[in-house]
């Protein structure tokens, strides 16, 4: 079972793109993000500065004084790291991203243009170009029974071997307010998750997930 990254992401929209392209499944990068940061940090584009220990920040990025950022991390250009944001480390944040009030990021990759602006949790996850989390949307990354996280596809469950794995959101995915994305969820490009939905498994690209559990094709 393969989930090629190129089917989910515009790989040119993240510094992690070449590393994701080499993997059979994008979640395989999660234990390696710190190593990716170490490699990428050696050849960052012009204008990046190490503003905190192990934290490189691109030009024109706003980091409000109340935000807490721990390395290692790379934050792109023209980002907004707003009041009360928490970056716990091991994060690659692309250009033009928003990490907002009471949003927590840990061991994650955000492609360019991602918005997690209000009360979001993003742990052990990869969010594609211009994906957006509504207020209070949570990417849960640990099973209640403590077992390794599985991806539930139509062909059956795939054990990732990872104790922590939140979600893979393809490019332009919209997750509605106060929705919960269960551990091991993969959501295809341009899909829409309605507010107050509990979603899991594999969602095909250009789909709509509704509160009643139905998944239908999205009209674009």
C-alpha positions as CSV (number, residue, x, y, z in Angstrom):
1,X,0.0,0.0,0.0
2,X,1.5,3.3,-1.1
3,X,0.4,6.9,-0.7
4,X,2.8,8.9,-2.9
5,X,3.4,12.4,-1.6
6,X,3.1,13.8,-5.1
7,X,-0.6,12.8,-5.2
8,X,-1.3,14.8,-2.0
9,X,1.1,17.8,-2.3
10,X,2.7,20.3,-4.5
11,X,6.1,19.3,-3.4
12,X,7.7,22.6,-4.5
13,X,5.7,24.3,-1.7
14,X,7.8,23.1,1.2
15,X,11.5,22.8,2.0
16,X,10.7,19.2,2.9
17,X,9.4,18.4,-0.6
18,X,12.5,16.4,-1.8
19,X,12.5,14.3,1.3
20,X,8.8,13.5,1.1
21,X,9.1,12.6,-2.6
22,X,11.5,9.8,-1.8
23,X,9.1,8.0,0.6
24,X,6.5,5.4,-0.1
25,X,4.1,7.0,2.4
26,X,4.4,10.6,3.7
27,X,4.0,9.7,7.4
28,X,7.4,8.0,7.1
29,X,8.9,11.5,7.4
30,X,7.6,12.0,10.9
31,X,10.5,10.4,12.8
32,X,12.9,12.2,10.5
33,X,11.8,15.8,10.7
34,X,14.6,16.8,13.0
35,X,17.1,15.3,10.6
36,X,15.5,17.1,7.7
37,X,15.7,20.4,9.6
38,X,19.4,19.9,10.3
39,X,20.1,19.3,6.6
40,X,17.9,22.1,5.2
41,X,19.3,24.6,7.7
42,X,22.7,24.4,6.1
43,X,21.4,25.8,2.8
44,X,18.5,28.1,3.6
45,X,17.4,30.8,1.2
46,X,18.9,34.3,1.6
47,X,17.4,36.3,4.4
48,X,16.9,33.5,7.0
49,X,18.3,34.3,10.5
50,X,18.7,32.1,13.5
51,X,16.6,34.3,15.8
52,X,16.5,31.8,18.7
53,X,18.7,28.8,19.4
54,X,18.0,26.2,16.6
55,X,15.2,28.3,15.2
56,X,15.7,29.9,11.7
57,X,13.2,32.5,10.6
58,X,12.6,33.9,7.1
59,X,12.2,37.6,6.2
60,X,9.1,39.6,6.9
61,X,7.8,37.1,9.5
62,X,6.0,38.5,12.5
63,X,6.5,36.7,15.8
64,X,4.5,38.3,18.6
65,X,6.3,38.6,22.0
66,X,3.9,36.2,23.7
67,X,4.5,33.3,21.3
68,X,6.8,30.5,22.7
69,X,9.1,28.8,20.2
70,X,11.5,26.0,20.8
71,X,13.9,24.5,18.3
72,X,14.7,22.9,16.2
73,X,12.5,24.7,13.8
74,X,12.4,26.5,10.5
75,X,9.8,29.2,10.0
76,X,9.4,30.6,6.5
77,X,9.0,34.2,5.1
78,X,6.0,36.4,5.6
79,X,4.5,34.2,8.4
80,X,2.4,35.3,11.4
81,X,3.2,33.6,14.7
82,X,0.5,35.2,16.8
83,X,-0.2,35.9,20.5
84,X,-0.2,32.7,22.6
85,X,1.1,30.4,19.9
86,X,3.2,27.4,21.0
87,X,5.8,25.8,18.7
88,X,7.2,23.0,20.8
89,X,10.0,22.1,18.4
90,X,10.7,19.9,15.4
91,X,8.6,22.0,13.0
92,X,9.0,23.1,9.4
93,X,6.7,26.1,8.8
94,X,6.4,27.2,5.2
95,X,6.1,30.7,3.7
96,X,3.0,32.7,4.4
97,X,1.7,30.5,7.2
98,X,-0.4,31.6,10.2
99,X,0.0,29.9,13.6
100,X,-2.5,31.6,15.9
101,X,-3.8,32.1,19.4
102,X,-3.5,29.0,21.6
103,X,-2.4,26.9,18.6
104,X,0.2,24.2,19.4
105,X,2.6,22.8,16.8
106,X,4.8,19.8,17.5
107,X,6.8,17.5,15.2
108,X,5.0,18.7,12.1
109,X,5.4,20.1,8.6
110,X,3.3,22.9,7.3
111,X,3.5,23.6,3.6
112,X,3.3,27.2,2.3
113,X,0.1,29.1,3.1
114,X,-1.2,26.8,5.8
115,X,-3.4,28.5,8.4
116,X,-3.9,27.1,11.9
117,X,-5.2,30.4,13.4
118,X,-7.3,29.6,16.4
119,X,-7.1,27.0,19.2
120,X,-5.7,24.2,17.1
121,X,-3.5,21.2,17.9
122,X,-1.1,20.0,15.2
123,X,1.1,17.1,16.3
124,X,3.0,14.6,14.3
125,X,1.3,15.7,11.1
126,X,1.9,17.1,7.6
127,X,-0.4,19.8,6.3
128,X,-0.3,20.6,2.5
129,X,-0.3,23.8,0.6
130,X,-3.0,26.3,1.7
131,X,-4.7,23.8,3.9
132,X,-6.8,25.5,6.7
133,X,-8.0,24.5,10.1
134,X,-11.1,26.1,11.5
135,X,-11.2,27.4,15.0
136,X,-10.9,24.5,17.5
137,X,-10.0,21.9,15.0
138,X,-7.8,19.2,16.5
139,X,-5.5,16.7,14.9
140,X,-5.4,13.9,17.4
141,X,-2.1,12.0,17.3
142,X,-2.3,9.2,19.9
143,X,-4.7,6.2,20.1
144,X,-6.6,5.8,23.4
145,X,-5.5,2.2,23.7
146,X,-1.8,3.2,23.3
147,X,-1.2,1.0,20.3
148,X,0.7,2.1,17.2
149,X,-1.3,4.1,14.8
150,X,-3.0,2.5,11.9
151,X,-4.2,3.9,8.6
152,X,-7.7,2.5,7.8
153,X,-8.0,2.2,4.0
154,X,-10.6,0.4,1.9
155,X,-8.0,-2.4,1.4
156,X,-7.7,-2.9,5.2
157,X,-5.7,-1.4,8.1
158,X,-2.0,-0.5,7.6
159,X,0.0,-0.4,10.8
160,X,2.4,2.5,10.5
161,X,4.5,1.4,13.5
162,X,4.3,4.9,14.9
163,X,3.2,5.5,18.5
164,X,2.2,9.1,17.5
165,X,0.8,10.1,14.1
166,X,-1.9,12.7,13.6
167,X,-2.9,13.4,10.1
168,X,-1.8,14.0,6.5
169,X,-3.8,16.8,4.9
170,X,-3.4,17.3,1.2
171,X,-3.2,20.6,-0.5
172,X,-6.2,23.0,0.0
173,X,-8.0,20.8,2.5
174,X,-10.5,22.6,4.7
175,X,-11.3,21.3,8.2
176,X,-14.3,22.9,9.8
177,X,-14.5,24.4,13.3
178,X,-14.3,22.1,16.3
179,X,-13.8,19.0,14.2
180,X,-11.5,16.1,15.4
181,X,-9.3,14.4,12.9
182,X,-8.4,11.0,14.4
183,X,-4.9,9.5,14.5
184,X,-3.7,8.1,11.2
185,X,-6.1,10.1,9.0
186,X,-5.2,10.9,5.4
187,X,-7.3,13.5,3.6
188,X,-6.9,14.0,-0.1
189,X,-6.4,17.3,-1.9
190,X,-9.2,19.9,-2.0
191,X,-11.4,18.0,0.4
192,X,-13.8,19.7,2.9
193,X,-14.6,18.4,6.4
194,X,-17.7,20.0,7.8
195,X,-17.7,21.6,11.3
196,X,-18.2,19.3,14.4
197,X,-17.1,16.2,12.4
198,X,-15.1,13.2,13.8
199,X,-13.2,12.0,10.8
200,X,-10.8,9.1,10.3
201,X,-9.4,6.7,7.7
202,X,-8.6,7.7,4.2
203,X,-10.7,10.5,2.5
204,X,-10.5,10.6,-1.3
205,X,-9.4,13.9,-3.0
206,X,-12.2,16.4,-3.7
207,X,-14.6,15.0,-1.1
208,X,-17.0,16.4,1.4
209,X,-17.2,14.8,4.9
210,X,-20.5,15.6,6.7
211,X,-21.6,15.2,10.3
212,X,-23.7,12.1,9.5
213,X,-20.5,10.3,8.4
214,X,-21.3,10.5,4.7
215,X,-18.5,11.2,2.2
216,X,-19.5,12.6,-1.2
217,X,-17.8,14.2,-4.2
218,X,-17.1,17.9,-3.9
219,X,-18.2,20.2,-6.7
220,X,-15.5,22.6,-7.5
